[in-house]
Amino acid sequence: MSSDHQPHDSTPRPDGERPRTDGEAGEPREAGPPPAAGTTTGPADAGSDASPTKAGFVAIIGKPNVGKSTLLNTLLGVKVAPISSKPQTTRRGVRGIYSMDRRQLVFVDTPGMHRGASALDQVMAQEIRTSVIDVETVLWVVDLRRPPGDEDRDVARLLQGLDPATRVWLVGNKVDAAKYPDEALALYRDLAPNAERVLTLSALNDPEAVYALREDLLALLPESPWYFAGDAASDQTREQWAAEIVREAAMVHLRQELPYAVAVQVTSWREPRAGHDEPLFIAAELWVEKVGHRPIVLGKGGKMVREIGKTARKQLEIFLNARVYLELDVVVRRDWREDREALRELGFPI
């Protein structure tokens, strides 16, 4: 593995940027990073009310780029999953946790159903299969802008093998951008004869519809102790969450196939010292598979990696409400998608 110290994005900044404060124009402030999840010991974590607690799991599945992560983030009201216009943005199953009024929904966001032969593809496929086991409800998210394809049919076959007690809801997403939403929805319904409910929405542009979906799911929860602490929003560590923010930024800036050959690992997280006016320090490595990929990610004079760092830092500062010194190194980790030890280091269940 080769690793040289490369230009990084940090504070102080030559462009004079600073973190936004509440009330300034720009992206809406969201809570973050999501508090790390911790298991609870029972209803006491849900409050002092004597009424029983309720909890359950909801899996969100579908082919790549149908809006699963956008739906999850809107359901939670906090960003826990990366989003980009490129397929296969989500690589790892992420649990998002919504707790309110002695009820807890645990959403399982999954990688997009796709066909691939790499070790990473196999791990992702296994995550999809295991995500639908022992859940109360499966939300099959489809893109109403397009008719079903082979990957949609793969999802439908998976759903047909579910325990009959598992509810399946077909969620037609991007209805606001679809030219023939009713016709597309009818085709998807034909693939999901076991769907108990069919609905349409826009996860990106119609949050009220998403909140209504959340209320419907809350109403169906069985009595159960909570599975996670009441203040947890995700089962990710802060390092995993920050790594996904950086990877999302890389996917935004990199072109063609290269984004899929990039992984991110946070190597250091240092909080400001008490009484010192200094930023939070985060260091991360961007892994590439080939020596020739490294200069592309760096860019001429380090321009590309600085742009990636600038985009990621803005997101981190908004969610953390703090100044961030983000240091990025570009590292060649040869064929990491086929290296099971590398996948284990990145947190995949190997």
N, C-alpha and C positions, 0 to 999 in steps of 0.2 A: 504494500500500500504506500503511495506517495502522498506527502502532505507538506506543502509550503505555506508559510503565512502569507495571506493575500490581502489586498485592499479590503477594508471593512467599512461598514456604515456605522457611525458612532456619534456620540455627543461629547464635546461641542461639535457643531456641524458647520461646514463652510457655507451652506446655503441659508444658514440663519433660521432654520425651521425650529419649532418648539412644539411640544404637545398641545393640542387644543384644550381649552377649558370649557366647562359647561356654558351653554349659551352662545358659543361661536358657531358660525356656519360650518357645515361639513357633514360627515357621516354621523348618524345617530349613535349616542353612547349606549353600549351594552355592557352588562356585567361580565367580568372575566378576569383571569381565566376561570373556567368553571371549577368550583371547589372540588378537590379530589374526593372520590366516593369512598365511603367507609361503611361497612355493614353495621346494621343496628341490632340491638338486642330485643326489640319488641315495640309495642305500642307507645311506650313512654317517650320514645324519640319523636313521636308525632304530636305531642302536646299533652296537656293534663286532662283533656276531656275524656269522660268515661265511655263515650260511644266507641264502637269497634273501628279499627283501622281497616282500610281496603288497599289492595295493591295488585298489580298485574303487569305482564310484559306484552309489548306490541312490537312486532317485527316490521320493518319497512324494507320492501324488496322491489326489484325492478331492474331493467337493463341499464347500462350506463347513460348518464346525462339526461335522465327524465325528471330530475328535480328532487330526488330523495333527501339529499342533505339540506337543501333549502327548506323543504317541508319540516324536517327535524328541527332546524334552528328556529323556525317560526313557531312550531309547537311549544318549544321551550322558552322562547323569548330571550335566548342567549346563544351566541355562536359557539357550538362545540364541534362542528364538522366543517371541513374545508369545502369551498365552492369555486368552481371555474367553469368556463364554457367547454372545456375539453373533457372527453369521456374518461372514465377510470380515475377521476379525482380521488374518490374514496377507495382506499386500499384495505383498511382494517375496520372490522366491526366496532362501532362506537356506541356505547350506551349513553343515552341522554335521559336525565331523570327530572320529572316534574312532580313536585309535591305540594299539595294544597288541601286544607280542610280535612285532614286525616285520610287523604287519598293520595296514592302514589302511582304514577305511570312510569314505567321503565321502557323507553323506546330503544330499539336495537336498529341502528342504521347499518346497512350492509354494503359491501362493494357491489358494483353493477354486474349483473349476470352477463358474462362474455365468454368466448371460447379462446383458450390460450394453453400453451404447453409448458411454460416456464414453471419453476418451483414456486415463484410468487403467484402465478395464475392458479396453481393447484391449491395453495394455501387460501387464496381469496375464495375459490369455489367451495372449499370446505367450510369457510366462515359463513357463506350463504346457506349451505345445507344445515348447519347446526343452529343458525339463527332462528329457524322456524320450529325448532323442537321446544316443547314445553312453554309455549306462549299462548295467551288467551286469544289474541287477534293478529292477523297478518294484513298489512296494508300493501296491496299490490299497486304500485304507482306506475302509470303509463303516460306517454306523451301523446296527447290528442292531435298534435300537428301531423302525426304520421300514422299509417296503418301498422298493424303488428308485423314484426319481422322474426327471423329465426331465434334471436335471443329472447324475445317475448314468448315464443312458443316453448323455449327451454324453461322459462319461469312457470308457465302454465302447467307443464308436466310435473315440475316440483310441487306445485300447489295441489295437484290431483292426488299426490301421495300422502297428504297430511292426515293427521288424526281427524276424523269427522267432527270431533268436538271443537276443533279450532275454527274460529270465525275467520272468513276471508272477505275483506272489503276491497272492491276495485275502485281506485282513486284515479280519475282522469285529470291529469295536471295540464297546465298551460292552455286552459280552455280559452283564455282571452286572446291567445295568439293563433288559435286553430282556425283554419278556413272551413273545415267540415267536421266539427266536433261530434255531432250526433252520429254521423256515419262511422267515424273512427271508433267511437265508444261501442257501437253495436258489434263491430268486429272483435273488439277485446272481450265483450260480454260472451261471445260465442266460445272464446277460449277458456272462460272461467264459469262453467255451469254451477260450480259450488260456491260462487260469490253470494254471500248473504245480503250484501248491500252494494250499491253502485252510486258514486257521486262524482261531481266535477268541481274543480276549483282552480285557482291560480295561487300556488304557494308563494310566488314572488310578489304578486300585486294585489292579492285579496286576503290579507291576514284575518279578517273577520270570519271568512269561511273556514280558515284553518282553526281558529279558536272554537268555532262551532263543532268541528270535528273532534277537537280535544274534549269538549264537554260531553259529547256522545260517548266517547271512550271512557271517560271518568265515571259516567253513569252505570257502566256495565262491570265495573271492577268487583271482584269477589272479596269477601272478608279475608284479611291476611295481615300479618305483621309487615311492616315496611322492610324492604330489602336493602335500602341505603339510608344513610343519615339524611335528615330533612333539609340540610343546607347544601347537599351535593347536587350538582347539575350534570356531572359526567363521571364515568369511571376512568377517564384518562388522568395521568399525572400531569402536572403543570408543564413538564418538559415535553411530553408527547403532544400536548395541546399547542405549545409554542412551535414545535417542529412542523406541525401541520399548517400553521399560519405561514411559516417560511416556505414550505413546499407549495402552498397555494400561490404565493407571490412568484415563485419560480415558474409555475405553470402558466401564469399570466404573461410573463415576459419571454419565455423560451418558445421556439417555434417548431413546427413539424413533429417528429417523433422523439426529439430529445427530452421533453418533459417526462416521458414515461421511463426514462433511464436515470432519473434523478431521485435520490432519497435524501432525507434530512435527519440528522441526529443531533440533539442538543447535548453539548459536552460540558457546559458550565452554566450555573445560575447563581448569581451572587447578589443578595439583597443589599441596599445601601446601609452603611454603618449608622447607628444611632447618632444623631447630632451632626452628621456630615451632609452637606449639600452635594450629593452625588447621585448619578442615575443607577437604576437597576442594570446589572451587567448580565447579558446573555451571550454565550458563544455557541455556535452551531457549525456543523460540517455539512456541506452539500456533497453527497456521494455521486460520482459518475462512473460509468462502467468501462470507459475506454480513455486512453491517454488523449486521443484526439478530441474528446468531448470537453476536456478541461478548459482549453483556451476559448471555447464557445461560451461556456458558462461564465468565465471571467470577463470576456469581452475585451475590446481594445482598450488598453490602459486601465483595465479593471472596471470599465463602464457598466457592463451587464450585471456583475455581481453587486455593484453599488446600487443599481436600479432595483434589483431584487431586494436588497437590504432596506432600501428606502421605503418600498411598498410594505414590506413586512413590519418594519418598525412603526410605521403609522398605525397599522392595525393593532400592534401590541400596545402602543401607548394609549390608544383609545380604550381598549378593553381593560388595561391595567390602571389607567388613570395615573400614569407615572412616566417620568423620563426614562428612556431605555437606551442603553449603549449596546448595540447589536453588532457582534463580530462574526463574520462569515468566512470560513475557509472552504476551498474547493479541493476535494480529495478524490483520487482515483481508487475506487474499490472494485477491482476487476470482476465483471459479471456477477454483481451482487444479487441480481434477481434469481440466479441459479445457485447461490451460496446459502445453504440453510443456516449456517452459523451467522452470516450477515443478517439474514432475516430475523433470527432470534435476537440479535443485538438491537434491531429496530423495533422489537416488541411484538412480533408476530408469534402466534401460538404454534410453535414447531414441536 
